[in-house]
Amino acid sequence: MSALEKTQAHPSDSFPQQVIDTIRTLSMDAVLKAHSGHVGAPLGLAPTAYTLWSEFMRYDPAAPDWPNRDRFVLSVGHGSMLLYSVLHLAGVEEIDADGRKTGQPAVSLEDIEQFRQLSSKTPGHPEYRMTTGVETTTGPLGQGCGNSVGMAIAERWLAARYNKPEATLFDHDVFVLCGDGDMMEGVSSEAASMAGHLKLSNLCWIYDNNRVSIEGFTDLAFSEDVAERFRAYGWKTLHVADGNDLAAIRRAVEEFRQTDDRPTLIVVDTVIGYGLQKQQGTASAHGEAFDAEDVKGAKRFYGWPENESFRVPDGVLDGFRSAIAERGRPLREKWEADFARYRQAHPDLARQIDAMRAGRLVEGWDAAIPSFEPDAKGMASRDAGGKVLNAIAEKVPYLIGGSADLAPSNKTKLGFEGAGSFGRDAYGGRNLHFGIREHAMGSIANGMALSYVRPYASTFLVFSDYMRAPVRLSAIMEIPVVWVFTHDSIGVGEDGPTHQPIEHLASLRAIPGLNTIRPCDANETAEAWRVAMEQTHEPTALVLSRQPLPTLDRSKYAAASGLKRGGYVLAGDPGETPDVILIGTGSEIALCLAAYETLTGEGVKARVVSLPSWELYEKQDQSYRDSVLPPDVMARVVVEQGASIGWDRYVGAKGAKVTMSTFGASAPLAKLQEKFGFTREAVVAKAREQIAARKG
């Protein structure tokens, strides 16, 4: 018998049922008032959420940032009213960005009434930083699942590094509510595969198996045995045949808690839109409109006063909060007492934990960043990046990360003594091997950043397309992940157009809040890493070359520290009005300088501007930007081995662009540079044309 067939009217005749139906009716009332939202999942999943929070979650509503709290991830973010209702009924207290209590609830009843309204704390999908208690921004399906694997990895790493026989500081679990959409998205498969390989037994996904998606029943496009798939990944799988069966849900979660050798998937058969008599169990319950009569009918079905909206019965708030707090508060207080003793016994480790929690860097973190001597042959910025990364990571013990099976090419392996590899037999290692799973790597890195560590993740720039969603979400959440993208141009050479990024720089620059930096030599690369590490609320994309770049003589040209302002006058007298400005980034700066030498040799007053980061440059005041790119000097040439889109803002509609307008080709780099016009002669010719046009 299906869960739908088992559906029958039930009065709210017990405290658990009262809480469950309060979650359901708050969700319906909020969606009805907003005339927008998804109520299907909250109605079906309310019993699961109730059981998890009231009986299992190690969580103190008075201290929602307690480091060893269990994490709750609503990967089905369209069902956000489920989470908002739970946070309200749990009495979670709001904290500000500095962890101070505001004296307000995380989600008040008034906030629920303002669901999906401008500036409310109850947006359409849960947003990290906007609402206390929301552990990650979810909505794009599969991302919450990937984040949870990062959270579980971070817990294992923190436990391996900081737990001591006399003090267990980290042993929390990560719970995820996910649905059919999550299971269909490829990122969840990648993440689940990695979690199974790593035997992350602190991870539990609860799959809302309601068999319905927007277009109809899932068998239109989805017929696999999900549990069998997860068993193949190395997960334990459990089945709850009726999503209203609290005892069965309880047994499944208890079995997860007793499992210590693999992650757990609990498949819960639910009825989407449970209680909506016309919509339950159908696609219309997912997000289509329903009216007040539908809500009244559901309330009658629940045994609820049908004419009351946003009703919270007496005793529900206190009872639900007490059930959570009476378990969580003693655990949190014990943790704080243990940590006070730990601070005396292990002061250096305690300072590291304090720094992680505050988003600070340890003192002296940048002391070993190398300075590179001038060298005409130079080195690839990926090589310089690897040296700088290792110098920083040796000083910042919680900087951990890896690559999508490309560490030897990306130069992102931590090679100093004791770095080690993170694996199922050694959770204390700092090199993560993500395998060829770029999308999951991105979402996992975000989850790690949400759990105190400082992650970096690396692949070729051309494969940033595979992980655009998590890169974008890192910017939305304002978390300082470092994305390392190498092989940044047609300089990849013989690998050809499939591996030569053309439009990718423009794509990354289009993401608000992502600081994309393309350094021109080893010393700019060192400065780029310095900038990236100093961020607290902004992710950084470091875009690095495969081919060697000359290490510039900084006694002849401006200091690389100018990178921190995004753009600076690299060559030419900053106090002199130039005849022409050559603008470049990355590997093309050397070409700009070569053209500059030719032009100045002819008596032309030329200037070279290194503009490695549009994001940083646009943050500078107007007077500084005008000093770098004087508005009355419109003879300008930009040189970059990427798409021209966006460069009009710096060279104007009539400026010259030595950029890419097609895909690349398979050939040695020198041949490609000649074919696509990246030569000294071509740049000089464009500069002369610009000067002549302005004089005419």
N, C-alpha and C positions, 0 to 999 in steps of 0.2 A: 504494500500500500504506500503510495507517495505521500510526501509531507502535505501536499495540497489536499489530497483526499482525507487526510486526518484532521484538516482544519474544522474546528467547530467553535461555537460561541463559548466564551469562558468569562465568568464574572471576576472582577478584581477582588478576590476574597482572601488574598494573602499579601504579606508585605512584599515578597519578591515580585509578585504579579503587579502590585501597585507601582513599584519602581519601573518595571518593564513597560507598563502601559503609560506611565508618565513620560518616559523617553519617547514612546510612540506618538502620544498625543501632542507633546511639545513640538515634535518634528513636523507633524501634519499641520498644526496651527501656524507654525513659522512659514512653511512653504505656501500655505494658503494665503496668508497675509501678504507675502512677498510677490505672489503670483509668479513664482519662479523657484526652481529647485528640484531636487530629487528625493522623494520620500520612500521609494521602494525598498532600498537597502536598510535604512533605519528601522522600518517596520519588521523586516525579517530578521535582522541581526540583533535587535534589542535584548533578547534573552542571553545571547552569547556575551554581549558587552556587559550586561548586568552581572553575570556569573564571574567573568574575568576580573572585573573591578572589585566586586564586593567580596570575593572569596580568595583571589590569588595575587592580584597586583601588589607588589611591594612599593607602596607609594604613600607619601604623606601630603595631603592637600595643603597643609600649612607650609610646606617646603618643597615646592614643585621643581626646584633646581638641585635637590639633593643628588649628589653624583652617583650614588648606587641605587637609585630608583629603577624599577623596571620601566622599559620603554614601550609605549603603545603607539603603533603606527597605523593610521587609517589609510591604507593604500587605495581603497575605493573612496577617494576624496570627494566624489560627487555626493556621497552620503554624509556630508559634513554635519548635518543636524544631529546625527547620532552622537558624534564627538562633542558638539556644543552642549547637547542635553546632558551627557554624562559629566562634563566638566562643571556644569551648573549644579547638578544634583550632588556631585561629590564635594562641593564647597571649596574647590581649588582657589587659592588666594593668589591675586595678581602680584607679580613682581616686575620691576622696571628693568631696563637694560643693564643696570649695575647690580641686579639681584636684590634690590631693596623692595620691601613690601610697600605697596601703594595704599593699603587699607581698603582696596576694592576687590570684589570677586573677579576671578578670571573671566567668567561669563555670568552676567546677571540675567534675570528674567527680562529686563528691559533690552539687554543685548540680543537675546533670542527674538524678541519682538522686532528688532531691527535687522533681522537676517537679510543678507544680501544688499544692504543699503550702504550708501556712500559713507566711508570712514567708520563703519561699524567694526566691532571685534568679532563679527560672525560673517565673514565673507563667504562667497559661494563655495569655495574650496578652502580647506584649512591652510593657513599661512603662518609659517614660522616667523617669530618676532612680533607678529601682530596680536597673537592670542596666547597668553600663558597657558601651558599645558599642551600646546601643539608642538610636537617634537620635530616635525619636518613638514615642508610644503608638499602637498599631494594634490593630485588631480590628473596629470598626465599618467595614464594607467601604466603600471609596472614600476614606476619610479620609487614609490614607497617600498615595494618589495626589495628593489636594489639597495635603497638606503638602509633597510633593516640589516642586510648582510654586512654593510659597512659598520653599523652600530655593534653588531655581534663580534666582528673582527676587532673593533676598538676595545670592547670589553675584555676579550681574551688577551689582547696585547697589554692593556693596563693591568690586568690581574697578574700576568707573567712578570711584569716589570716591578710592580709596586706592592703586591701582597707579600706579607711576611707571616711566619708561623704564628706570631702573636696578634696579627691584625689582618683580617680579610677586608680590604677596602673595596674591592670590585668583584662581585659575583652575581650581577643582575642578569635578568632575562629580557629578551626582546620579543614582543607579541605583535603580530600583524593581522589585520583584517583585510583580506583580498577577495577578489571576485573573478567572474568569468573573463572579464576584459583583461585583468592582470595576467591570467593564465594564457591568454592568446597572444599578448605582447611578447616579443622575443626577449626583451631585457630581463623579464622574470625568469625565463628559462636559463639564460646565461648566469644570472645571479644564483639561482637554485643549484645549478651545476657546481658552481664554485663553493657554495655553502656545504653541499654534500661532500665534496672533495676534502674540504677543511674540517669536516666533522664538527660543525658548530652546534653543539648540543644546547646552547643557550638561546636558540632561535626557534620560534614557533609561528608558523603561518596558519591562520584559520581561514579556510576557503569557503566563502559564501556560495554554495552550489545551488543557485536558484534556477539555473538552466535558461535564463532569459537575458537577452541583450536588446539594444535599441530596435533592431530590425525585426525581432521576433524571438522564437525559441532558438537556443544556441545550436541545435542540430542543423540549422541552415548552413553553418560553416565550421562546426566544432563537434567532433564525435570521438575524440580520443579518450582513453582511460587516464585521467589526470593522476590518480593515485599510483597507477602502474608506472607512469612516467617518473614520478618522484621517487618511487622505490628504486628505479634504475639510477637515479641521481645519488642514491645512498641515504635517502631520508627514511625515517619511520613514518608510516601513514596510518591514520586512525579515521574511523567513520562514525559520524553521529547522524542517524537516519531521520531524526526529527529535530529541527532547529528550536522547537519549544520545549524540548526535554532537558530541563536543567540538570537532572541527575546524570544524564549521558554526557552532557557538555562538561560537567564537573569531573567525571571519570577520565575523560580524554585529556583534560588539562593536567590532572594528577599524573597520568601516565607520561605526559611530556616531562613533567618535573622530575620524574624518576629515571628518565633516559639520559645517559651521560656519554653516549658514543656517536650521536648523529642528530641533525636537526629533525624537527617534527612537523608534518603537515596534518592538520585536522580538517577533514572534509565534513562540512555541516550542511545537510540538506535543508534548505529554507524555502519559504514562500515569499517571493518578492511582493511588496505591497500588502503584507498580511493584514487582513481586516477590512481593506477596501473592497467591498463585495463585488463591484463591477470590474475592478482593475487587478485584483490580487492574482498573482500567478501569470500575468500577461505582460507583454512589452509596454503597454500603456502605463504600467505602474512605475516604469523607469524614470520618465521625466515629463510625460504628457500632463496637461492641466487636468485638475479635478476641481470640483466645486464644493460649496459648503454642505450640500446635502450628502455628498459622498463622505465627507468628514463626519457628519452626524451619524451616518449609517455605521461607520467604523467604530465610533465611540459607543454606539448601542451594542455592537458586537463585543466590545471590551467590557461592557457593563459600566460605562463611564457616563457622567452627566453630559448629554449631547449639546447643551446650549452654553457650556462654559468653555472659554478659550484660555490657553496658557495656564491651566490648572495644575497646581502642585499640592496634592493632599497633605494634610497635617501629618507630620512624622516622617514623610519621605525624605526630606532634606537631611534632617538630623540622623535618621536611621541609616541612610546610605553612606553619608559622610563618616559616621561612627564606624560602620563596618570596614571602611577603608583605613581610616586613621588609627583605629585601635590595633590594627596589624602593622601599619606603616610607621606610626610615630615611634614606638619602642625600637624598631629596627634603625630608624634614622638617628635617634638619640644615642643608641649604642655605637653607631658608626661615628658620630661626632666625638664621643668619649674615646673610642679607639684611635681616632685620628689625632686627638690632642696628645695622647701618649706616643703615638707614632711620630708626631712632630718633634718630641724630645729625643726619641731614639734614632730617628732617621731624618735629621733636619734638611739635608740636601734633597732627598727625595720628596719631602713635604713641600719644599719651596718649588719644586718642579710641578707638583700637583696644583699648588696655588696659582702658579703662572699659567698652566693650562686652563684652569677654570676661569681665570680673568682674561684669557686671550692675550697674555703678555709673552714676551720672549725673555729667556734667561739672560742675566747679566753677562756681557762679553760674548754674546752669540755671534757677532760679526768679526771677532778679533783675528780670525785666521783666513778671512777672505783674501785670496791672492791678488797681487797687482802684476800685470803682465808687461814685460819689456817690449819696446818697439821691435817689430819683426816683419820684414816685407813679405815673407812667405806666410807667416802667421799660423793660425789654426782655425778649424771650423768652430763656429760658436757653440755647436753641440759638445765639442771637446772641452771648450772653456767652461761651458755650463756644468759638465760633469765634475770638473775640478772644484768649481765654486760650490756646487751642491754638497760634495763630500766635506768640504771645509766647514760649511754651515752645519751640516747634520751631525758632525762630530761634536759640535758645541751645543746643539739643540736636540736633546735625546728623544723628544717626542715628534720629531720630523721624520715621518715614515712614508713609504710609498713604493711605486714600481711602475712597470710598463706592461702593455698588452703584448707580451712575448717579444719585445724589441729592445730590451735594456742594453744589449751590446751595441745596437745602432744608435739608440737615444742617449747613451752614455749616462744613464740614470741609476746605475747600480751603486749602492753604497759599499765601498770596498775596504773601509778601515776595519781594524781589528774589533771584533765583537758585534759588528753590524748584523751578520747572519741573515737567514731567510725565514720569513713567517711561513709556517706550515703546520699541518695537523699534529706533528710530533714536537713542534718548537714554536709556541705562540709568542715567544719573546723576540723573534727576529724582526728586522726593520725593512728588509727587502720583500715586497709583495710580488708574487708572480701571478698576474691576472689571467694568464693565458690569452688566447686570441678572442677577447671578449671586451671590445672597446666600450660598447654601450653600458654593460654592467660595470666595467671599471669606473666609468664616470659617476654612476649613481652610487656605487660603493664608496668612492672617495667622498662624495657629499655626506654620506652617513657617518663616515669616520670624522669628518670635520664637525659634525653635530655632536660628537662624543669626545670632545676635548683635544684629540691629537691634531697635528698639522699635516695633512696629507698632500702628496704630489702624485700626479698620474701622467703617464707619457705615452705618446704614439707618434706616427708620422702626421704632419699637418693635413695631408690629403684625407686621412681617416678621421679628422675632427667631425666630418659629416655624420659618422656613426654615433657620435656621442654629443651631438648638439643639444639634445634635450637636457641632460644633466649639467652641461656647461651653462646653459641658459638659466637653469634652476639655481645653480650656485650664485649667479648674479641676483636673481630675485630674492634669495634667502640671505644675501650679503654674508656669505661665508668664504673665508680666505683660502680656498683651494688653489694650489699652483698647478696649472695645466701646462705641461711641457710638450710642445709640438716641434719636431725636428723635420729635416728634409723639406725645407720651406719654399722651394721655388723650382724653376726649370733646371736649377743646378743639380737636381737629382740625375739629370743626364740620360744615360742609356735606358733607364727603366721606363721611360716614355710617358705619354700623356696620362695614363691611368694613375701614375704615381707623382705627377707634377702638379702641385696645387696652383690653381690660377685664381679662382674666385673666393678662396677660403679666408684670406686676410680681410676682405670686404665683409664677408659673412660674420666673422668674429667681431670686427669693429662695429657692426650693426647692433650688437647686444648691449643694451644700456647697463652700466655698472661693471662691465668686464673690462679690465685694463689689459689691452693687447699690446705687447712690447716686442719689437723686432730689432734687436741690437746689431750694431755694425761691426763690432770687433770684440776681442776677449774682454777688454776693460768695460765696454758698455754692457757686456753680458754679466759681469760681476755686479755692476750697478743695478741691472735689471733684477737680479736675484735679491739684492738688498731691498729694492722697492717692494718686491713681491712679499718678502718676509715681514716687512713692516706694516703690511695691511692687516686690519682687524675686521673690516666689513666689506672687503672687496676681493673677488677672485682675480687671478692674473693668468693670462695666457702668454707664455714665453715662446717666441717663434724663432727657431734656431736653424742654422745652416748645416748641410752635410759637407759642403766644400770649404776649403781653407779660406779665411778672410785675413787680409793683412792686419797686423796689430799696429795701430796708428801711433806715430810719434807725438805724444801729447805735449812735448815742449814746442812743437811746431803748430799743432792744432789744439783746439780748446779741450779742457779736461772732460773726461767721460762722466763726471758727476753731473754734468748738464742734463743727462738722461732723466734725472728725477723730476725735471720740469717738462718732460715729454718731448720737447724740441729745443734746440739751441743752435747758436751760430758756431759751426765747427771750424770753418775756414773763412778768411776775409776779415777786414777791420770792422768790428761791431759798431764803431762810431762813424763809419763812412757810409754814405748812401751808395748802394751798389748799382751797377748798370743792369745786372741780371742775377737772379737767385736760382741756384740749383738745389732742389729738395730731394732727399733720398732716405731710404731706410735699409737696414741690413746689408746684404752683400753688395747692393748698388751704391753704397756710399763710396767705396773705393773707385767706382767708375765716375761718380760725381767729382771726386778729388782729382782724378786724372784729367777730366775735362777742365776743371778749375785751373790746373797748372798751365794747360795750353792757353786758356783765355787770358789769364793774368800775364802770361808771357807775351801776349799780343797787346798788352796795355789795357785790357778790359777790367773794369772794377767788378769782379765777380764775388759772390758769396755762396758758401755751401751750408745748408741747414740740415742737420741730422734731426729727423722727426720720427723717432722710434715708437712713440705712443701718442696717438691722437687723444686718448682719454685723459692722460696727464696734462697734455698741452692745453686742452680746452678748460682745464681747471685753473690755469694761471690767469692773473688779472690782465686786462686789456692792454695796459701799458707794456707789460712784458711781451705779450704776443706781438704787439706792434714793433717792438725793438728787434724781434727775430724776423718777422715778415712785415716790413714797412708797407703800410697800405698804399702809399704813392708809388711803390715800385711793383709794377705789374708784369714786367718781363720775367717770367718764371717758367722753369722746367722741372717736372717731377720725373724721377727715375725709379721704377720699382717693377720687379718681375712678378707682377700680379695684375689683377683686373684694375681698370682705371676708375671704376665706380667710387665716388666719394671724394676723389682728389680735386674736383672743381672748387671745393670750399677753400683750397689753399693755392691753386694756380689760377682760379677764375675761369670764366667761359672761354677766354681766348688764350689761356696758357697752354704750354706744350706738355704732352704726356708721352714719355717713353715707357710704355707699359704693355701688358698683354691683352690682345683682343680676340685671341683664339686659344685653343688648347695647345699644349706643347708638342714635342716630337721626340722620337728615340734617336739620340745621337750624343757624341761627346759634348761636354759643356761648351767648349770653344766654338764648335759648329752651331750650337743652338744660339749662343750670344750673337753670332754674326747673322744668322737667319732672322732673328726677331729684333735686331736693331739695338742690342745692348753693347755698343762699342763707343770708344772715346769720340770717334769721328762723328757718329750719329748725334751724340749729346751736344758736342760743340756746334754742330750745324743747327740744331734746334735752338741753342742759346743765341746764336747769331741772328737767326730769324726773329726771335723774340725782341732782341735789341733793335733790329731794323724796323720792326712793326711799330714799336713804341715811338721811335724817332720820327717815323713817317706820319 
